[in-house]
Amino acid sequence: MVSPAVYKGLGFPFAEATQRGIPVICSDIPAFREQLVALDGPGNVHIVPQ
């Protein structure tokens, strides 16, 4: 999944993708960082600077 969001509310697509083992590329925003911590840092997530 690719999510180049600048602002995102809760990051549900991010959480759903990581729970299903789908690789994720997303922007470095607080919502995605929080989800990464809540999901114990799955290894298939790549955060890129905005």
Secondary structure as GFF3:
##gff-version 3
##sequence-region A 1 50
A	DSSP	beta_strand	2	3	.	.	.	ID=ss1
A	DSSP	alpha_helix	12	19	.	.	.	ID=ss2
A	DSSP	beta_strand	24	27	.	.	.	ID=ss3
A	DSSP	alpha_helix	30	38	.	.	.	ID=ss4
A	DSSP	beta_strand	45	48	.	.	.	ID=ss5
###
